[in-house]
Amino acid sequence: MDNIDSVVILAIISNAFWLIIFLVCIIFFRSEIRALLNSLSSVSVAGSHFELGDKSQTLKSYTILSNIFLDLLSNSNNNEKFVDVFSEINAQQLTKFTIKYLTEAPKEDINFLLMRNVAYIAGWRANLKDALSLYQLLIDKVPTDWTLRHNMGILLYEKNPSEAKKVYLDLMNENPGVPVYKYNYALCNIELDNFDEGIADLTSIIKAGRYSDPNMLTRSSIIKLSRIKPDEYKKLTVLMGEVQQRQQTKL
């Protein structure tokens, strides 16, 4: 860490996003950037001026920082934290950068966990069209990444529940033992006013006792159901209480 110049730290504080892009570029295009830096005595990034001095040590410092950032972004536990860091404009720029990278980089060179987490950020912060384009690019390359497809379904749910329903129908058929897909499929049906089908699936999920989300009956679609079908909603809450009581008794 002694090799990290104080000016680098200042640049991180003053303009974190553009430095992140710079560091990501370094990790992806390290050899090209090394050749460029060998011909320079200084470089400017995000409005900050870097005197390279010992170029090899400075480049090493950037590589250390880029690896730290990529490790953080590749960890799905950091997704929500990164969502709070990125503004809509910055997330949109990162999304476009990632789309371009995915269309040009060989499949074997792509860190798909990293790309999946960028897509998650894009879904919350970038515009819907570009976020969906990024998701689709990734799904085309890794069609068996269930988490990626599940997250795309969540993104579609509020804007286009009929398309989200198709996503979850496919996931249900391919993974019949995963209750969260059936639950989200039920939410899509309720959002589309297919109440009977949605209620039947929710009843099946609750009876099975395998979906343990305590907030499963407080989602916006379920609140809609409680207004339009209050008796059926009450039956679901009673059933859920009975199942939870049986589970606690077993413990």
Phi and psi in degrees as a GROMACS rama.xvg file:
@    title "Ramachandran Plot"
@    xaxis  label "Phi"
@    yaxis  label "Psi"
@TYPE xy
-64.2089  -20.2183  ASP-2
-81.7962  -10.0668  ASN-3
-79.8508  114.258  ILE-4
-65.0181  146.852  ASP-5
-61.3031  -29.8483  SER-6
-65.9266  -29.2097  VAL-7
-65.6035  -44.5112  VAL-8
-61.2269  -41.5894  ILE-9
-62.5331  -38.1632  LEU-10
-66.0009  -37.0742  ALA-11
-61.222  -44.2392  ILE-12
-67.3811  -41.5208  ILE-13
-77.4032  -32.7051  SER-14
-153.448  75.2421  ASN-15
-61.4745  -41.5696  ALA-16
-63.4235  -49.656  PHE-17
-67.7219  -30.2844  TRP-18
-68.0654  -38.1392  LEU-19
-58.7592  -47.032  ILE-20
-60.6219  -42.3397  ILE-21
-59.5966  -43.7657  PHE-22
-68.7828  -38.7301  LEU-23
-62.2904  -41.5268  VAL-24
-61.1362  -39.2109  CYS-25
-60.0523  -45.1901  ILE-26
-69.1229  -31.1944  ILE-27
-84.777  -32.8463  PHE-28
-124.511  45.4574  PHE-29
-59.8631  -45.571  ARG-30
-65.3488  -40.5055  SER-31
-65.3147  -41.7372  GLU-32
-69.7461  -36.6871  ILE-33
-60.4477  -42.6449  ARG-34
-63.2766  -39.3719  ALA-35
-65.1677  -46.5241  LEU-36
-65.6278  -28.5893  LEU-37
-62.1365  -20.7499  ASN-38
-98.512  2.72264  SER-39
-118.886  155.347  LEU-40
-107.871  -11.0686  SER-41
-156.702  164.039  SER-42
-152.35  148.85  VAL-43
-112.872  135.011  SER-44
-136.275  128.12  VAL-45
53.8871  37.8077  ALA-46
80.6299  2.53288  GLY-47
-110.083  141.795  SER-48
-101.7  129.142  HIS-49
-112.463  120.039  PHE-50
-86.8233  114.315  GLU-51
-70.2704  -35.9845  LEU-52
57.0836  -114.609  GLY-53
-78.006  97.9091  ASP-54
-60.692  -39.2946  LYS-55
-65.4747  -38.0933  SER-56
-71.736  -38.1273  GLN-57
-65.5093  -44.2632  THR-58
-63.3576  -37.5934  LEU-59
-61.7019  -39.6842  LYS-60
-63.2195  -44.2415  SER-61
-61.5943  -39.5569  TYR-62
-65.0447  -40.4994  THR-63
-59.7055  -47.2607  ILE-64
-63.877  -41.5735  LEU-65
-65.2754  -39.0018  SER-66
-64.8869  -39.1474  ASN-67
-61.8174  -47.0809  ILE-68
-62.1298  -44.8781  PHE-69
-65.4908  -36.5594  LEU-70
-62.8184  -42.3743  ASP-71
-64.1569  -44.9045  LEU-72
-72.4923  -21.9646  LEU-73
-82.7925  -5.22547  SER-74
-97.293  114.961  ASN-75
-62.9213  -20.5236  SER-76
-68.1091  -14.8592  ASN-77
-97.4384  0.70517  ASN-78
-54.8037  -52.6479  ASN-79
-64.5701  -34.5517  GLU-80
-65.1469  -41.0147  LYS-81
-69.7604  -32.8408  PHE-82
-57.8209  -41.1888  VAL-83
-69.8176  -25.1111  ASP-84
-78.1382  -39.386  VAL-85
-82.8955  132.9  PHE-86
-78.6583  168.966  SER-87
-62.0481  -41.0057  GLU-88
-64.8386  -46.0885  ILE-89
-65.1042  -40.1613  ASN-90
-64.7117  -37.1847  ALA-91
-65.2719  -41.4154  GLN-92
-65.4527  -41.9201  GLN-93
-64.2571  -38.1802  LEU-94
-63.2639  -46.0151  THR-95
-64.3712  -40.441  LYS-96
-59.7516  -43.9845  PHE-97
-69.5986  -39.6894  THR-98
-59.6731  -45.6657  ILE-99
-62.7771  -42.5709  LYS-100
-61.7871  -43.8683  TYR-101
-64.6172  -33.606  LEU-102
-75.772  -17.3361  THR-103
-112.147  -26.3175  GLU-104
-82.1671  142.718  ALA-105
-61.8855  144.126  PRO-106
-56.3832  -39.1529  LYS-107
-69.1858  -14.8379  GLU-108
-95.1925  -2.98609  ASP-109
-90.1693  130.879  ILE-110
-86.8493  96.5542  ASN-111
-71.1782  -29.585  PHE-112
-64.6322  -42.5313  LEU-113
-60.8651  -47.6126  LEU-114
-63.2221  -36.8678  MET-115
-64.014  -39.3247  ARG-116
-71.1826  -34.0204  ASN-117
-63.5849  -40.4983  VAL-118
-61.7569  -38.5034  ALA-119
-60.8157  -45.1769  TYR-120
-62.9378  -42.7818  ILE-121
-60.3161  -38.7524  ALA-122
-62.3664  -30.5804  GLY-123
-90.2965  -29.6547  TRP-124
-118.066  -32.133  ARG-125
-85.5532  175.375  ALA-126
-74.7066  155.032  ASN-127
-60.4735  -42.151  LEU-128
-60.1928  -48.7397  LYS-129
-69.5722  -37.5857  ASP-130
-62.3006  -42.643  ALA-131
-67.6027  -35.9723  LEU-132
-61.7216  -42.3212  SER-133
-64.156  -45.8401  LEU-134
-58.8904  -44.6807  TYR-135
-65.7607  -39.1494  GLN-136
-58.4786  -44.4577  LEU-137
-67.9711  -41.7631  LEU-138
-65.1417  -37.251  ILE-139
-61.4328  -33.6502  ASP-140
-83.9599  -34.3637  LYS-141
-132.919  75.222  VAL-142
-66.4083  -16.1702  PRO-143
-96.4656  11.2793  THR-144
-82.3473  95.894  ASP-145
-66.9473  -37.2824  TRP-146
-62.047  -40.4274  THR-147
-61.0525  -45.8604  LEU-148
-69.8568  -36.8991  ARG-149
-61.4865  -45.0875  HIS-150
-65.0976  -34.8413  ASN-151
-65.4926  -38.8559  MET-152
-61.6738  -40.8719  GLY-153
-62.7174  -40.9622  ILE-154
-62.4734  -38.9747  LEU-155
-76.4971  -25.7566  LEU-156
-51.2951  -51.3023  TYR-157
-77.9238  -28.8542  GLU-158
-91.2028  -36.2061  LYS-159
-149.096  74.9523  ASN-160
-61.1258  -26.8836  PRO-161
-66.912  -37.8664  SER-162
-72.2709  -38.1101  GLU-163
-61.718  -38.1878  ALA-164
-59.859  -40.9526  LYS-165
-62.9771  -41.1181  LYS-166
-59.8213  -46.7916  VAL-167
-75.6379  -27.3998  TYR-168
-64.1351  -44.192  LEU-169
-62.6725  -42.8494  ASP-170
-65.0799  -38.9444  LEU-171
-62.4303  -44.1836  MET-172
-66.3161  -35.4048  ASN-173
-84.5127  -23.0278  GLU-174
-136.742  68.6282  ASN-175
-62.6892  -17.391  PRO-176
-91.7734  5.27306  GLY-177
-103.336  106.111  VAL-178
-67.2389  -26.523  PRO-179
-64.7027  -30.4647  VAL-180
-68.7252  -41.3753  TYR-181
-67.0473  -37.209  LYS-182
-63.0741  -47.5429  TYR-183
-67.8823  -32.2791  ASN-184
-62.2126  -41.2626  TYR-185
-63.4973  -41.2094  ALA-186
-61.1603  -40.5507  LEU-187
-62.1883  -42.3942  CYS-188
-62.7126  -41.635  ASN-189
-65.0133  -40.8165  ILE-190
-62.423  -29.5809  GLU-191
-92.1614  10.3027  LEU-192
67.3775  20.4205  ASP-193
-89.0388  68.8809  ASN-194
-66.0844  -43.3853  PHE-195
-61.1075  -44.2906  ASP-196
-66.0208  -41.7952  GLU-197
-64.1213  -42.1418  GLY-198
-65.1851  -40.8802  ILE-199
-61.1961  -42.5822  ALA-200
-68.8219  -40.7816  ASP-201
-63.4009  -40.3102  LEU-202
-61.3305  -44.3746  THR-203
-61.7521  -41.9171  SER-204
-64.8592  -45.4831  ILE-205
-65.4466  -43.751  ILE-206
-60.8506  -37.5444  LYS-207
-66.8635  -26.131  ALA-208
66.973  20.9495  GLY-209
-102.072  -11.2685  ARG-210
-105.221  109.41  TYR-211
-100.961  14.6886  SER-212
-67.1872  115.487  ASP-213
-67.4001  -15.8211  PRO-214
-100.629  15.7747  ASN-215
-64.1348  -23.0483  MET-216
-104.134  19.5843  LEU-217
-119.826  6.40754  THR-218
-67.4861  161.635  ARG-219
-59.5078  -39.5692  SER-220
-66.0898  -35.7258  SER-221
-69.6564  -36.6865  ILE-222
-62.2657  -39.0932  ILE-223
-60.5975  -43.3568  LYS-224
-61.9166  -39.6174  LEU-225
-64.245  -28.3193  SER-226
-79.4748  -40.7588  ARG-227
-88.0569  -33.7694  ILE-228
-128.686  67.8044  LYS-229
-61.6211  -36.9797  PRO-230
-66.8017  -44.1943  ASP-231
-65.4935  -38.0851  GLU-232
-63.0861  -42.087  TYR-233
-61.6686  -40.394  LYS-234
-61.152  -39.5183  LYS-235
-63.8049  -43.5615  LEU-236
-66.8172  -38.5264  THR-237
-64.812  -45.1749  VAL-238
-60.8409  -42.5359  LEU-239
-63.7438  -40.1447  MET-240
-62.4672  -40.1799  GLY-241
-66.0647  -42.5917  GLU-242
-64.9761  -43.6835  VAL-243
-63.1379  -37.6569  GLN-244
-65.1425  -41.6103  GLN-245
-64.1372  -40.0879  ARG-246
-65.4922  -40.161  GLN-247
-67.9156  -35.1388  GLN-248
-64.6196  -38.8133  THR-249
-64.7163  -32.9891  LYS-250
